[in-house]
Amino acid sequence: MSDPSAVPPAGIVVRGVARSFGDVHAVRSADFEVPAGSVTGLIGPNGSGKTTLMLMLASLLRPDAGEIRIAGYDPVTQPAAVRSIMGWMPDILGSWASLSPRTALEITGRMYGIGTDATRQRAAELIGLVGLAALADQPARVLSRGQKQRLSLARALVHNPRVLLLDEPASGLDPAARADLRTLLRRLADEGTAILVSSHVLAELEEMADAAVYMSAGVTASRDAISRAATAPRQWRIRALDAARLTALLPQIGVDPGRIAADGRGVLVSVSGEADAAALLRALVTAGIEISSFAPAVGEFEHTFLDLTREQPPQPKGGVA
């Protein structure tokens, strides 16, 4: 019998990876793992090296240093094996303007060596899965930006990959399609797929991801740095039925006025952690304040990212790509 507490095997392993373009050091040092059966966010500002890193994972760029394994395969020496088990959805994949989604998916399936009948069946499944049934046989040039994104996702899934790389997959999607995407990615992870998602929409990413890799100036943040950032003072937004009484009471229960602010959506109080937040809530309720909302002002991913960004030293000459 397998041990239910055992850590699932890593779908993606990155150790000491670096890549430069002449004097431009796009990726300086990347280290992380994405376990099978999980969704991991890749977070960083523009120019942090995320796209270069994704291209190396997808076997499209060779690292200058370090080691990458995709479900145990080396994308440098075993690119065909990596591509056979990986689904890759870049930010802009493009589409064949004159081909319908159905034809594009069938051609993609044949490229992966899937038989004709199986490819037709898989294309039909994916068309339904990504909500393109009404446009399945129309030329791709009539698709909107969001519909092209759905087709791009379907193309990445055509061969039932064990590892997924997604770069801004929700770009152009409407709210309903974004919700469907989150549900789909969680389902794929539950089925054992290792998923790495790069996105600037951190609140949305937090709803689907189990963990995050933070990248800045070509370097992935260490566990210690992430732990420090995650536990740094954080603003909580408080709403009360009597906002004026809430504001007046906070200094009376020991909250430093310098830690109190407002943003039009409530009163903001900086606290050092969840234990302090719980103590503050308890004190307010005990004092008779009727609280209607009490929550962090920003999500954990955004809070950690912003704190890490503030910690970053000046970037060395040469920049990043």
N, C-alpha and C positions, 0 to 999 in steps of 0.2 A: 504494500500500500504506500502511495506517495505521501510525503509529508506536506500537509496543507499550509504549514508555516514557511516552507522553503521559498527562497527568492526565485522568481521566474527567470529563465535565461535571458541575457541581454540581446535585444534585436539589433541595437546599434552600440558599438563601443568605439570611443575616440580617445586616443592617448597621445598627448604632446604634439598635436598636429599644427603645422605651420605652412603658410604659402605666401610668397611674395611675387610681385610683378615689377622687376627691376628694383628701384629704390622704395617702392610702395609695399609696405608690409600689411597685406590684407588680413591674414590670420597669423597671429604671433604664437599663441599657445592655447589650444583647445583641448579640454579634457571633460568627458561626461559619458554617461550611459543612458540608453533608453530601453527599459525592460520590455520583453514581449508582453502583450496584454495590457499596455498602458498608453496614455497620451501625454506627451511632454511638450511644453511650449518652448520655443526659441525666441528670446526677447532681447532686443538691443536697439539703439538708435540707428538712424540712417548712417551708413559708412562704418558700421561696427564690424563688418566681415561676415555677416550672416549668409549672404548670397554666395560668397566664395566658399564658405563651409558647406553649404548645401550642394553646390556643384561637385565638391570633392566626395561627399557621401554618395552622390548619384553616379560616380565613376566618370564624370565628365572633365574633371581636373585632377592632376596628379599632385599630391602634397609634396612639399620640399622636405619635410621632416615629419616624424611621428607615424602613428599606426591607426588604421581604421578597419573595423570588422563589421560587416553587415550580415547578421545571422551566421556568423562564423566565417564568412567569405571576405577576401581582400579585394576591394574595388580596383586596386592597381594591377594585381596579377591575375585576378579572376573576374574581370568586368562582366563577362557573359553570364556567369553564375549570379552575380549581384543583380543584374538587370532582370533576370528571370524571376526573382523573388521580390523585387522592389517596384512599388508604384510611385511615380515622380510627377508631381503637379507643380510646375513653376508658376510664378506670379502671372505671366502671360505666356501661355503655350501656343496660342494661335490656332486657327482652324482652316480646313480646306473650304474656301468660300462656296464652291460649287457642289460640294458633297453634303448629303444629309447626315444628321447625327447617326442614323442607323448604319449607313454605309461607312462612315468614319470609324465607328466602333467595330464593325466587322473587319475592316482593313487592319485596324490595330490588333485585333485578336489574331488574325492570320500572321502578323509580324511576330507574334509571340509563339507561333507554331501550333495554335489551337485549330482543330479541324473545322471544316466548313459548317457542319450542322451544329456543333457545340458553340461555334462563334455566333451563329444566328440566334441561338437560344440565349447566350450570355448577353448579346446586344439588346435583346428584348427585355431581359431582366433589368439591365442597367438603365434603360430608357424609362422604365417605370419607377425605378429607385430614385432617380434624380429629377423626376417630374417633367420629362420632355416628350411625353406620349403624343401630345397635340402637334408637336413640331418634328416628330421623328423622321418624316420623309420630306421635309422642306430643306432647301439649300441652307447651309450654315450662315450665309450672308444675311439672312433675315433674323438671325438670333440677336437678342440684346446682349449687353456685356455680362449680365448675370447669367443668362442662359448659356452663353459660351463657357462661363466658369463651371456650370453644371456638367456640360459636355466634357470639359477638361478633367473634372473629377472622375467621370465615368470612364474615360480613357485610361486614367491611372489605376482603376480598379478592374479592368477587363480580364486580367490574368490571375485574379484572386491573390494579390501579393501578401507576403508575410510581414513586409515592412513598408510603411507609407511615409513619403516626404511631401509635405504640403506647404507651399509658400503663398501666404495671404489667400487661403482658399475661399474666404467669405467676401472677398472684394467684389462689389457689384451686386451682391445678393440682397433681396428684400428681406424684411424681418422674418417672414414665415420660412423662407428658404434657409436663413441662418439657423433658425431653430431646428429645421430638418437636418442640417449639416451636423449640428452638435449631437443630435440623437444618433445619426448614422455613425459618426466617429466613435461614440461611446459603445455602440453595438459591436463595431469592428474590433475595438480594443478588448471587449469582453470575450470575443471569439479568439483572441490570442495575437492579434496584430500589434506590432510595435509602431507607434505613430509619432512623428516629429512635426510640429506645426509652428511655422514662423508667422507671427502676426503682430501688428501694432495696436490692435484693439484688445487691450489687456483685460478689460472687464469681461468681454466675451470669451477670451481665451481661458480665463479663470473658471468659467462655467463648465468647460469640457476637459481641462488638463489635470493630471494627477500631480505634476511637478513642472518645474521650469528650469531652463538653462539660461543664464544671464550673460550677455556678451557685450563688451565695450572695448573699443580700440584694438580689436582682434584677439582679445583674451577672454576666456570664460571665467566667471567669478568662482572663487574657491568656496567650499562648503562653509568655512569659517566666516568668510566675508558675507555670504548669504545669511548665515545665522545672526551675525551682528546687525545687518540691515533689517532683517525681519523683526528683531526685538527693539529697534530704535523707537523713540517716542513717536506716537502716531495720533493723528486727529480723529476724534469720534464726533459724529454729528448727532445732536440731541434735538428732538422736537417735543414741545410740551403744550398743553392746552393753554397755559398762561406763560408765554415766552418771556414777558417782562419780569415776572416773579422768578422764573428759572435763572435769568441773567443776574438778578439781584442776589439770589441765594448762593450761587456758586462760590463767591469769595467768603461767605459766611461759614461754609463747610470746609474751608481750607484750600480751595483751589486758587493758585496764584493767578492774579489778573492777567499776567503776561501769557498765560496758557489758554486764555479765553478769546475767541473771535466769533465772527458771524459771517455767513455768506448768502443770506437771503433765503436759504432753504433750511435754516436752523442755527443753533448755537454750536460752535466748534470748540472742543476741549482737547488739549494734547495730553495723552496719558502714556505711561511707559510699558503697558502690556495689558493682556486680558484680565489679569488679576486686579490691576488698578482700575480698569474699566468697570469690572463687576462691583468693586467697592464703591465707586462713584455712583453707579446706578442704585445700589442699595441705600446710600446716603440720601439721594434725591427722593426715592420712594418713601423712605422713613420720614423725611421732612414734609411729606404730603404733596410733592410735585406730581402732577398727572402726566406721565410720559406717554407720548404716542409713537415715538420712534427713537431708537438708540442703536447706532451701528457705526462701523468704521466709515470715515468720509470717502476713502478710496479702498479698492480691493488689495489683497495681500501682494499680488504680483506687481501692481503699480507702486505700492508703498516700497517694496523691496527694490524695484528697479530705480525709482527716483533716489532712494538713499544710496544705492551703489553708484549711481551717476554722480552724485555730489562728492563721493569719496574718490573719484577717479583723478589721478595726477595728470598734469599737462601731457598732451600727446607728443611723443617724440617726432622729430622731423621725418617727413616721408609719408605720414598719414596712413589711412587705411582705405581699402576699396569697398 
